[in-house]
Amino acid sequence: MQIRTTRNDQPVPDERLAEILADPGFGHHFTDHMFLVEWTPEAGWHDARIMPYGPLSIDPATAVLHYAQETFEGMKAYRHPDGSIWSFRPEENAKRMVRSSRRLALPVLDVDDFVQAVDELVRVDQRWVPETTEPGTGEKSLYLRPFMFASETFLGVRPSQHVTFMVIASPAGAYFKGGVKPVTLWLSEEYTRAGRGGMGAAKTGGNYASSLVAQQQAIAQGCDQVVFLDAQEGRYVEELGGMNLYFVHDDGRIVTPATGTILEGITRASIIELAGKLGHPVEERRFSIDEWREGVANGAIREVFACGTAAVVTPVGALRWEGGEVPAPASTDLTMRIRQALVDVQFGRAEDSFGWLHRIV
């Protein structure tokens, strides 16, 4: 793409930026610029530009507001000890957006164009990528949010004839303040996340919107996250509201659910490769809730953990449901080994033997 850049003439002052990067939180602060490119059937993708970050002006009849035709991705940029900046497997995020876009009847943005858009925004806003912190003191990064939405002003129910793709960026602090702690999960027996033939494998906002009421129930029950079962039989574990699950057995095997309706995360795929290298083969198969309950009870399941872009890897503690509970598994040893190995690659503290890192600056 030919990208036109208009610099922000009122960037965040250095003093204020230093305050933000000292304690960025998640999703509260945004960089000085954003990327935008538009699509129409006649012109294809055109007018790619980086411009000052700011509000969008959209018509009340903009299609995405009514029919939720949109996709998005989540990824990070990391500053390494030598000051260089890298992203983690960006082409895999691009490929997943291609799959999501096809499911949502949106135009496909080429993988190379996706990666270029992200790279260019990071280069322009590189001062927003936090400095590398020492192991154990935090995992700050620049969170990147590419997204695509139906931007046509039209109330008819059909694929939009005007689409906008954007990238915005936000500095992110360590997901766990004060150290990684097991999360307590609530088993939803009332709601499901996705059904056969639905949008479960697409990264689209509707999937997250449908999970929020179940997440509310989890919080009301004193839990951190919700677990969804399959829609057809209500027996098989799928995923959390925004994270994939793994079950570590006493013989070293790891199982991760595969039902055809889960969102297969980039972190999930990376852990499958990494765990295999560490001598722990990963099975992708259907995994029932009864297998979870019985496995923890009889010791066959030694650890349970979840993964996602924000938290990377987190151990799972107790599983609760109306009238019952499975206690926390016996160990978190392998969970934390996998987590540390993955984070060390991302932050440039370990060799990238898989070729996952992509240099931006």
C-alpha positions as CSV (number, residue, x, y, z in Angstrom):
1,M,0.0,0.0,0.0
2,Q,1.0,3.6,-0.6
3,I,0.4,5.1,2.9
4,R,0.1,8.9,3.4
5,T,1.2,10.2,6.8
6,T,-0.1,13.3,8.5
7,R,1.7,14.0,11.8
8,N,-0.2,15.0,14.9
9,D,0.8,18.6,15.6
10,Q,-0.3,18.2,19.2
11,P,1.3,14.9,20.4
12,V,1.2,13.9,24.0
13,P,4.0,15.8,25.8
14,D,7.0,13.7,26.8
15,E,6.4,14.3,30.5
16,R,2.8,13.1,30.3
17,L,3.8,10.1,28.2
18,A,6.3,9.1,30.8
19,E,3.5,9.2,33.4
20,I,1.3,7.0,31.2
21,L,4.0,4.5,30.5
22,A,4.8,4.2,34.1
23,D,1.4,2.8,34.8
24,P,-0.5,2.3,31.5
25,G,-3.2,-0.1,32.7
26,F,-5.1,-1.6,29.7
27,G,-7.1,0.2,27.1
28,H,-7.2,3.6,28.8
29,H,-4.6,5.6,26.8
30,F,-4.1,5.8,23.0
31,T,-1.2,6.8,20.9
32,D,-0.9,10.0,18.9
33,H,-1.9,8.4,15.5
34,M,-4.1,5.9,13.9
35,F,-4.2,4.0,10.5
36,L,-7.2,4.0,8.2
37,V,-7.9,2.6,4.7
38,E,-11.3,2.3,2.9
39,W,-12.8,-0.2,0.5
40,T,-15.5,0.0,-2.1
41,P,-16.3,-2.6,-4.9
42,E,-15.3,-0.1,-7.5
43,A,-12.0,1.2,-6.0
44,G,-11.0,-1.7,-3.8
45,W,-8.8,-0.7,-0.9
46,H,-7.7,2.9,-1.3
47,D,-6.6,6.1,0.4
48,A,-4.4,4.4,3.1
49,R,-3.3,7.0,5.6
50,I,-1.9,7.5,9.1
51,M,-3.5,10.5,10.8
52,P,-3.8,12.1,14.2
53,Y,-5.8,9.9,16.6
54,G,-9.3,11.2,17.2
55,P,-13.0,10.5,17.1
56,L,-14.7,9.2,13.9
57,S,-17.7,11.0,12.5
58,I,-20.3,8.5,11.3
59,D,-23.9,8.7,10.2
60,P,-26.5,7.2,12.6
61,A,-27.5,4.8,9.7
62,T,-23.9,3.4,9.4
63,A,-24.4,-0.3,8.8
64,V,-22.1,-1.7,11.6
65,L,-24.3,0.0,14.2
66,H,-27.3,-2.0,13.1
67,Y,-26.0,-5.3,11.8
68,A,-22.7,-5.8,13.6
69,Q,-20.7,-6.6,10.4
70,E,-17.2,-6.2,11.8
71,T,-14.0,-8.1,12.7
72,F,-11.0,-7.3,14.8
73,E,-7.7,-8.5,16.1
74,G,-5.5,-8.2,19.2
75,M,-1.7,-8.2,19.2
76,K,1.3,-6.6,20.8
77,A,4.5,-4.8,20.0
78,Y,7.5,-5.5,22.4
79,R,10.6,-3.4,23.0
80,H,13.6,-5.6,23.4
81,P,16.6,-4.9,25.7
82,D,18.6,-3.4,22.7
83,G,15.8,-0.9,22.0
84,S,14.5,-2.7,18.9
85,I,10.7,-3.2,18.5
86,W,9.1,-6.5,17.5
87,S,5.7,-8.0,17.0
88,F,4.7,-11.6,17.6
89,R,3.5,-13.7,14.6
90,P,1.6,-10.7,13.0
91,E,1.0,-12.8,9.8
92,E,-1.1,-15.2,11.8
93,N,-3.3,-12.4,13.1
94,A,-3.6,-11.2,9.4
95,K,-4.6,-14.7,8.3
96,R,-7.2,-15.0,11.0
97,M,-8.7,-11.7,10.0
98,V,-9.0,-13.0,6.5
99,R,-10.9,-16.0,7.8
100,S,-13.1,-13.8,10.0
101,S,-13.8,-11.4,7.2
102,R,-14.9,-14.1,4.9
103,R,-17.4,-15.4,7.5
104,L,-18.7,-11.8,8.1
105,A,-19.0,-11.2,4.3
106,L,-16.4,-8.4,4.5
107,P,-13.7,-7.8,1.9
108,V,-10.3,-9.5,2.4
109,L,-7.3,-7.3,3.3
110,D,-4.1,-9.0,2.1
111,V,-1.8,-10.4,4.7
112,D,1.1,-8.2,3.6
113,D,-1.1,-5.1,3.7
114,F,-2.3,-5.9,7.2
115,V,1.3,-6.4,8.4
116,Q,2.4,-3.2,6.7
117,A,-0.4,-1.1,8.2
118,V,0.5,-2.3,11.7
119,D,4.2,-1.8,11.2
120,E,3.8,1.7,9.9
121,L,1.7,2.8,12.8
122,V,4.2,1.4,15.3
123,R,7.1,3.1,13.5
124,V,5.3,6.5,13.7
125,D,4.3,6.0,17.3
126,Q,7.4,4.0,18.5
127,R,7.9,6.3,21.5
128,W,4.7,4.8,23.0
129,V,6.3,1.3,23.1
130,P,7.3,0.9,26.8
131,E,10.9,0.2,27.7
132,T,11.7,-3.4,28.5
133,T,11.4,-4.3,32.1
134,E,13.5,-6.9,33.9
135,P,12.0,-10.4,34.3
136,G,9.6,-10.6,37.2
137,T,8.9,-6.8,37.4
138,G,6.3,-6.5,34.7
139,E,5.5,-7.1,31.1
140,K,4.6,-3.8,29.5
141,S,3.9,-3.7,25.7
142,L,2.1,-1.7,23.1
143,Y,-1.3,-3.3,22.5
144,L,-2.4,-3.2,18.8
145,R,-6.1,-3.3,17.7
146,P,-6.6,-3.7,14.0
147,F,-10.3,-3.8,13.1
148,M,-12.6,-3.7,10.1
149,F,-16.3,-2.5,10.0
150,A,-19.2,-1.9,7.6
151,S,-19.1,1.9,7.1
152,E,-21.8,2.3,4.5
153,T,-24.7,4.5,5.3
154,F,-27.5,2.1,4.5
155,L,-30.2,0.3,6.5
156,G,-30.7,-2.7,4.1
157,V,-29.7,-6.1,5.2
158,R,-26.8,-7.0,2.9
159,P,-23.0,-6.9,2.9
160,S,-21.8,-3.3,3.2
161,Q,-20.5,-1.6,0.0
162,H,-18.2,0.7,2.0
163,V,-15.8,-0.8,4.5
164,T,-13.2,0.8,6.7
165,F,-10.1,-0.9,8.2
166,M,-8.2,0.8,11.0
167,V,-5.4,0.2,13.5
168,I,-5.2,1.9,16.8
169,A,-2.6,1.3,19.6
170,S,-2.6,1.5,23.4
171,P,0.2,1.0,25.9
172,A,-0.5,-2.0,28.2
173,G,0.8,-2.8,31.6
174,A,1.3,-6.3,33.0
175,Y,-2.0,-8.2,33.1
176,F,-1.4,-9.4,36.6
177,K,-0.3,-6.8,39.1
178,G,1.6,-8.3,41.9
179,G,2.3,-11.6,40.2
180,V,0.3,-14.3,38.3
181,K,-2.5,-15.8,40.3
182,P,-5.0,-18.6,39.4
183,V,-8.4,-17.5,38.1
184,T,-11.6,-19.0,39.5
185,L,-14.1,-20.0,36.8
186,W,-17.9,-20.2,36.6
187,L,-19.5,-22.9,34.5
188,S,-22.3,-21.4,32.4
189,E,-25.1,-24.0,32.1
190,E,-27.6,-21.4,30.7
191,Y,-25.7,-19.6,27.9
192,T,-23.6,-20.9,25.1
193,R,-21.0,-18.9,23.1
194,A,-21.5,-20.3,19.6
195,G,-23.2,-23.1,17.7
196,R,-22.5,-25.3,14.7
197,G,-22.4,-23.1,11.6
198,G,-22.2,-19.9,13.6
199,M,-19.5,-17.4,14.1
200,G,-17.5,-19.1,16.9
201,A,-14.3,-19.4,14.9
202,A,-14.4,-15.7,13.8
203,K,-13.0,-12.9,15.9
204,T,-16.0,-10.6,15.8
205,G,-17.6,-8.4,18.4
206,G,-20.9,-10.2,18.5
207,N,-19.2,-13.3,20.1
208,Y,-17.9,-11.1,22.9
209,A,-21.2,-9.3,23.3
210,S,-23.0,-12.6,23.8
211,S,-20.6,-13.6,26.5
212,L,-21.1,-10.6,28.7
213,V,-24.3,-11.6,30.5
214,A,-22.6,-15.0,31.4
215,Q,-19.6,-13.0,32.6
216,Q,-21.9,-10.9,34.8
217,Q,-23.1,-14.1,36.4
218,A,-19.6,-15.3,37.0
219,I,-18.7,-12.1,38.7
220,A,-21.8,-12.2,40.8
221,Q,-20.8,-15.7,41.9
222,G,-17.3,-14.5,43.0
223,C,-15.5,-15.9,39.9
224,D,-13.1,-14.2,37.5
225,Q,-14.2,-15.7,34.2
226,V,-16.9,-17.9,32.6
227,V,-16.6,-21.3,30.9
228,F,-18.8,-22.1,28.0
229,L,-19.9,-25.6,26.9
230,D,-20.9,-26.7,23.4
231,A,-24.4,-25.6,22.2
232,Q,-25.4,-29.0,20.8
233,E,-25.0,-31.4,23.8
234,G,-24.0,-29.1,26.6
235,R,-21.2,-31.5,27.5
236,Y,-18.0,-30.4,25.9
237,V,-15.8,-27.6,27.1
238,E,-15.2,-24.8,24.5
239,E,-13.4,-21.8,25.9
240,L,-13.7,-18.8,28.3
241,G,-15.2,-15.5,27.3
242,G,-11.9,-14.6,25.6
243,M,-9.3,-17.3,26.4
244,N,-8.5,-20.9,25.3
245,L,-8.1,-23.7,27.8
246,Y,-5.5,-26.5,28.4
247,F,-5.6,-29.5,30.6
248,V,-2.3,-31.1,31.8
249,H,-2.5,-34.8,32.6
250,D,-0.3,-36.8,35.1
251,D,1.5,-38.5,32.2
252,G,2.6,-35.2,30.7
253,R,0.0,-35.0,28.0
254,I,-1.8,-31.8,27.4
255,V,-5.3,-31.6,26.0
256,T,-6.9,-28.5,24.5
257,P,-10.6,-28.4,23.4
258,A,-11.3,-28.6,19.6
259,T,-15.0,-28.5,18.7
260,G,-15.0,-26.4,15.5
261,T,-16.7,-23.5,17.2
262,I,-13.9,-22.0,19.3
263,L,-11.7,-19.0,18.4
264,E,-8.3,-20.5,17.8
265,G,-5.9,-18.0,19.3
266,I,-2.4,-17.1,18.1
267,T,-1.2,-17.8,21.7
268,R,-3.0,-21.1,21.6
269,A,-1.3,-22.2,18.5
270,S,2.1,-21.1,19.8
271,I,1.7,-23.0,23.1
272,I,0.9,-26.2,21.1
273,E,4.3,-25.9,19.4
274,L,6.2,-24.7,22.5
275,A,4.7,-27.5,24.8
276,G,5.7,-30.1,22.2
277,K,9.3,-28.8,22.2
278,L,9.3,-29.0,26.0
279,G,8.3,-32.7,25.8
280,H,4.6,-32.3,26.4
281,P,2.5,-33.3,23.3
282,V,-0.8,-31.5,22.9
283,E,-4.0,-33.3,21.8
284,E,-6.7,-31.2,20.2
285,R,-9.9,-33.0,20.8
286,R,-13.4,-32.8,22.3
287,F,-13.0,-32.6,26.1
288,S,-16.1,-33.1,28.3
289,I,-16.9,-31.2,31.5
290,D,-17.2,-34.6,33.2
291,E,-13.6,-35.4,32.2
292,W,-12.5,-32.1,33.8
293,R,-14.4,-32.8,37.1
294,E,-13.3,-36.5,37.4
295,G,-9.7,-35.8,36.2
296,V,-9.1,-33.2,38.9
297,A,-10.8,-35.3,41.5
298,N,-8.8,-38.5,40.9
299,G,-5.5,-36.7,40.1
300,A,-5.4,-37.5,36.4
301,I,-5.4,-33.8,35.6
302,R,-2.6,-32.1,37.4
303,E,-2.9,-28.5,36.0
304,V,-5.5,-26.4,34.1
305,F,-4.5,-23.1,32.4
306,A,-5.9,-20.6,30.0
307,C,-4.2,-18.4,27.4
308,G,-4.9,-15.2,25.4
309,T,-3.1,-12.2,24.0
310,A,-3.6,-10.0,27.1
311,A,-2.8,-12.4,30.0
312,V,-0.5,-14.7,27.9
313,V,-0.9,-17.7,30.2
314,T,-2.8,-17.9,33.5
315,P,-3.3,-20.9,35.8
316,V,-6.9,-21.9,36.5
317,G,-8.0,-22.5,40.0
318,A,-11.4,-23.8,41.1
319,L,-14.3,-24.4,38.8
320,R,-17.7,-23.6,40.2
321,W,-21.3,-24.1,39.1
322,E,-24.8,-23.9,40.7
323,G,-24.5,-26.4,43.6
324,G,-21.0,-27.7,43.0
325,E,-17.3,-27.0,42.7
326,V,-14.1,-28.7,41.5
327,P,-11.1,-27.5,43.6
328,A,-8.0,-26.0,42.1
329,P,-5.7,-28.6,40.5
330,A,-2.6,-29.8,42.4
331,S,0.1,-27.9,40.5
332,T,0.9,-24.9,38.3
333,D,4.5,-25.9,37.6
334,L,4.3,-26.7,33.8
335,T,1.8,-23.8,33.4
336,M,4.4,-21.3,34.7
337,R,7.3,-22.9,32.7
338,I,5.3,-22.5,29.5
339,R,4.3,-19.0,30.4
340,Q,7.9,-17.9,31.1
341,A,9.3,-19.5,28.0
342,L,6.7,-17.8,25.8
343,V,7.1,-14.4,27.5
344,D,10.9,-14.6,27.2
345,V,10.7,-15.1,23.5
346,Q,8.3,-12.2,23.1
347,F,10.5,-9.8,25.0
348,G,13.7,-11.0,23.4
349,R,15.1,-12.7,26.5
350,A,15.3,-16.1,24.9
351,E,16.2,-17.4,21.4
352,D,13.3,-17.3,18.9
353,S,13.9,-20.9,17.6
354,F,10.4,-20.9,16.0
355,G,10.9,-17.7,13.9
356,W,7.8,-16.1,15.5
357,L,9.2,-12.6,15.9
358,H,8.8,-9.9,13.3
359,R,11.1,-6.8,13.6
360,I,9.4,-3.4,13.1
361,V,12.1,-1.0,14.3
